[in-house]
Amino acid sequence: MCYLIVSGGSNGTGPLWLFIVSPVTFFIRGLKRGAFDLILLAIIISVLFYFTDRFGYYSYPSHYFPTRVMLCFSILCILGGFYEYYRNKYSLQLMEQLKLNQKLARTDAMTELANRRYATEYLQDKRFGEGAVFLLMDVDNFKQINDTYGHQVGDEVLIFFADVFKNVCTEEDIISRWGGEEFLIVIPTGHELRARKVAEKIHKKLAEKPFTSDQHRFHVTLSIGLYVRVADESMDHCLNIADKRLYRAKSQGKNQTVAEVDLAKHEPA
């Protein structure tokens, strides 16, 4: 570009190439760096325009020509800067909206846990193959809670359970609201002992800490069906066994975990 200014280019039209510099610079360098580069370029070009004729390199037909070129270049830089500013602004807003939409598609709006669809997709990961532990849980007497205290309190109870699960699980575990008052936690392969301790911790925390609302305070419990995945078993089969163990926990008095090792042998899928 400096050479075109000094030499005049073809028939003195070299400086006209200056007009494409602004959009290209903003596109490549971004707003802040692009603005700095263009200001520096404008200073250099102005100096070259001033000294080109004096040093005898090239004589433009009128002193108005360099002035008008720089004026047009400055206007293009300003317009390009505004365009790049708003492009960045709306791009960031679009990215934030995209992230929000992805979160809404993956999480349960009330509890902010993974929803059933996302949990199902996530379970395809090889970390949840053979040896992964399924904890299918159901809130005890939830209908009675809704009938006694109202659905608003019932929703707060579900959020309370979600907070308990988050406290006892790690980031590598799947915690999801499976549907209604039913939840699913899946512990990755190789952590069977920790999975059993997670179930124990859940019961212990619920026994130690009652649910507290504005005007209500009472203890809540849940029942858990625990199953360790065996090689070549489908996810539906694992959930079926865990559901049967959950049903047994309910029928045996609730507020307990059923995880018999040999139960799957006696219960068809």
Buried (B, 14 or more C-beta within 10 A) or exposed (E): BEEBBBEBBEEBEBBBEBEEBBBEBBEEBEBEEBBEBBEEBBEEBBEBBEEBEEEEBBEBEEEEEBEEBBEBBBEBBEEBBEBBEEEBEEEEEEEEEEEEEEEEEBBBEEBBBBBBEBBBEBBEEEBBBEBBBBBBBBBBBBEEBBEEBEEEBBEBBBBBBBEBBBEBBEEEBBBBBBEEBBBBBBBBBEBBEBBBBBBEBBBEBBEEBEBEEEEBEEEBBBBBBBBBBEEEBEBEBBBBBBBBBBBBBBEEEBBBBBBEEEBBEEBEE
